[in-house]
Amino acid sequence: MRKKEITQKEAGKVVGGLNQATIGIKKIIPWVGIRDDRSASDTQLAAALDKVNKLSVEILKQQLKTVKQVLNSTSETLILSLQDSFQVIDLKDLMYCESDKGYTTFYLSNGKKHLASKSLKEFEEQLTQNSFTRPHQSFIVNLKFIEKYDKSGTIYLKSGKKIPVSSRKKDNFITRLFTWNKK
């Protein structure tokens, strides 16, 4: 199993959990009789700190469990928010994605295509964790559908589609292609 990096959204869930811990701490303080006038005794402060520590440990354990589940799961589908529906796409059927002015079109092996009103960048992290690469500013390509790569800078897909490779991303693309092919 390949090591999965945590996405920004998943990290946000962890941070959100820590924010919940802060809210929980604010709820504990009144339990031990500490007021905003800071007239609490050392005993009250020690008791409050003990409760806060126990709560923090429990919340952190829960968040760690969530992070482990996310890291161990392999997402093989992508859910697109379309104009009038949500579309579930099986990543093994996704040949490539093309962006155009903040919109992304997803091209499937069965000939279907879906238009989402999000930029390609918003899908890049999730897709590149799988068998996808971004050889050009406007394209993300599924490595499984590449038939050949012309050294002049063109990818030929099995469907006949030609995808350009930018000179800036050429070395990264070639490295990704060869390392993916060894798996």
C-alpha positions as CSV (number, residue, x, y, z in Angstrom):
1,M,0.0,0.0,0.0
2,R,1.3,3.4,-0.9
3,K,1.8,6.0,1.8
4,K,-1.1,8.6,1.6
5,E,-0.4,12.2,2.4
6,I,-3.1,14.1,4.4
7,T,-5.0,16.6,2.3
8,Q,-5.7,20.2,3.4
9,K,-9.3,19.4,3.9
10,E,-8.5,16.4,6.2
11,A,-6.0,18.5,8.1
12,G,-8.9,21.0,8.6
13,K,-10.9,18.3,10.3
14,V,-8.1,17.7,12.7
15,V,-7.8,21.5,13.4
16,G,-11.6,21.6,13.8
17,G,-11.3,18.9,16.4
18,L,-8.7,20.9,18.3
19,N,-11.0,23.9,18.1
20,Q,-13.7,21.7,19.7
21,A,-11.2,20.9,22.4
22,T,-10.8,24.6,23.1
23,I,-14.6,25.0,23.4
24,G,-14.6,22.0,25.7
25,I,-12.0,23.6,27.9
26,K,-14.1,26.7,28.2
27,K,-17.0,24.5,29.4
28,I,-14.8,22.8,32.0
29,I,-13.6,26.0,33.7
30,P,-17.0,26.9,35.3
31,W,-17.3,23.3,36.7
32,V,-14.6,24.0,39.2
33,G,-15.9,27.4,40.1
34,I,-13.4,29.6,38.4
35,R,-14.8,33.0,37.4
36,D,-13.6,35.7,35.0
37,D,-12.5,37.8,38.0
38,R,-9.5,35.4,38.4
39,S,-10.1,34.8,42.1
40,A,-9.6,31.1,41.9
41,S,-7.5,29.3,44.4
42,D,-4.5,27.1,43.5
43,T,-6.5,24.0,44.2
44,Q,-9.3,25.1,41.8
45,L,-6.7,25.9,39.1
46,A,-5.0,22.6,39.6
47,A,-8.4,20.8,39.4
48,A,-9.3,22.7,36.2
49,L,-5.9,22.0,34.6
50,D,-6.3,18.3,35.4
51,K,-9.8,18.2,33.8
52,V,-8.5,20.2,30.8
53,N,-5.6,17.8,30.3
54,K,-7.9,14.7,30.5
55,L,-10.3,16.3,28.0
56,S,-7.4,17.3,25.6
57,V,-5.9,13.8,25.7
58,E,-9.3,12.2,24.9
59,I,-10.0,14.6,22.0
60,L,-6.5,14.2,20.6
61,K,-6.9,10.4,20.7
62,Q,-10.1,10.7,18.8
63,Q,-8.5,13.0,16.3
64,L,-5.5,10.7,15.9
65,K,-7.9,7.8,15.2
66,T,-9.7,9.9,12.5
67,V,-6.4,10.8,10.9
68,K,-5.2,7.2,10.9
69,Q,-8.5,6.1,9.2
70,V,-8.1,8.8,6.6
71,L,-4.5,7.9,5.9
72,N,-5.3,4.2,5.6
73,S,-8.3,4.6,3.3
74,T,-7.7,4.6,-0.4
75,S,-10.3,6.7,-2.2
76,E,-11.1,5.1,-5.6
77,T,-14.0,7.4,-6.4
78,L,-14.4,11.1,-6.8
79,I,-17.7,12.9,-6.1
80,L,-18.3,15.9,-8.4
81,S,-20.8,18.6,-7.7
82,L,-22.4,19.3,-11.0
83,Q,-25.0,21.9,-11.9
84,D,-28.0,19.8,-11.0
85,S,-26.6,16.7,-9.3
86,F,-23.7,15.0,-7.6
87,Q,-21.8,12.6,-9.8
88,V,-19.7,9.7,-8.5
89,I,-16.8,8.9,-10.8
90,D,-14.8,5.7,-10.5
91,L,-11.2,6.8,-10.8
92,K,-10.2,3.8,-12.9
93,D,-12.6,5.1,-15.6
94,L,-11.3,8.6,-15.6
95,M,-8.9,9.2,-18.5
96,Y,-8.1,12.9,-18.0
97,C,-9.3,16.2,-16.8
98,E,-9.2,19.5,-18.7
99,S,-9.6,23.0,-17.2
100,D,-11.0,26.0,-18.8
101,K,-11.4,29.3,-16.9
102,G,-12.3,27.9,-13.5
103,Y,-14.3,24.9,-14.9
104,T,-13.0,21.4,-15.1
105,T,-14.2,18.8,-17.6
106,F,-13.8,15.1,-16.7
107,Y,-13.4,12.7,-19.6
108,L,-14.3,9.0,-18.9
109,S,-13.3,5.9,-20.8
110,N,-16.9,5.2,-21.7
111,G,-17.1,8.4,-23.7
112,K,-19.0,10.4,-21.1
113,K,-17.8,13.7,-19.9
114,H,-18.8,15.8,-16.8
115,L,-18.4,19.6,-16.3
116,A,-17.7,20.8,-12.7
117,S,-17.5,24.5,-11.7
118,K,-14.2,24.1,-9.8
119,S,-10.7,24.7,-11.0
120,L,-8.4,21.8,-11.8
121,K,-6.2,22.8,-8.8
122,E,-9.0,21.8,-6.4
123,F,-8.9,18.2,-7.7
124,E,-5.2,17.9,-8.2
125,E,-4.2,16.8,-4.7
126,Q,-6.7,14.0,-4.5
127,L,-6.0,12.8,-8.1
128,T,-2.2,12.9,-8.0
129,Q,-2.2,10.6,-4.9
130,N,-3.6,8.0,-7.2
131,S,-2.3,7.2,-10.7
132,F,-2.7,10.7,-12.1
133,T,-0.2,13.4,-13.0
134,R,-0.4,17.0,-14.1
135,P,1.8,17.5,-17.2
136,H,0.3,20.8,-18.1
137,Q,-1.5,23.8,-16.5
138,S,-4.7,22.7,-18.2
139,F,-4.6,18.9,-17.8
140,I,-4.4,16.1,-15.3
141,V,-3.9,12.7,-16.9
142,N,-4.5,9.1,-15.7
143,L,-1.2,7.3,-16.3
144,K,-3.1,4.1,-17.0
145,F,-4.5,5.6,-20.2
146,I,-1.2,6.8,-21.7
147,E,-0.3,4.9,-24.9
148,K,2.9,6.8,-25.6
149,Y,4.9,9.9,-24.9
150,D,6.5,11.8,-27.8
151,K,9.8,13.3,-26.6
152,S,8.8,16.5,-28.4
153,G,6.3,17.1,-25.5
154,T,3.0,15.3,-26.4
155,I,1.2,12.5,-24.6
156,Y,-0.9,10.2,-26.7
157,L,-3.8,8.6,-24.9
158,K,-5.3,5.2,-25.8
159,S,-8.4,7.1,-27.0
160,G,-6.3,9.0,-29.5
161,K,-6.4,12.3,-27.6
162,K,-3.2,14.3,-27.6
163,I,-2.2,16.1,-24.3
164,P,0.6,18.7,-24.3
165,V,3.4,18.5,-21.7
166,S,4.7,21.9,-20.7
167,S,8.5,22.3,-20.8
168,R,8.4,23.4,-17.1
169,K,6.7,20.1,-16.1
170,K,8.4,17.8,-18.5
171,D,11.1,16.4,-16.1
172,N,8.5,15.8,-13.3
173,F,6.2,14.1,-15.8
174,I,8.8,11.7,-17.1
175,T,9.9,10.8,-13.5
176,R,6.3,10.2,-12.5
177,L,5.7,8.1,-15.6
178,F,8.7,5.8,-15.0
179,T,8.2,5.5,-11.2
180,W,4.5,4.7,-11.6
181,N,5.3,2.1,-14.3
182,K,7.6,0.2,-11.9
183,K,4.8,-0.4,-9.4
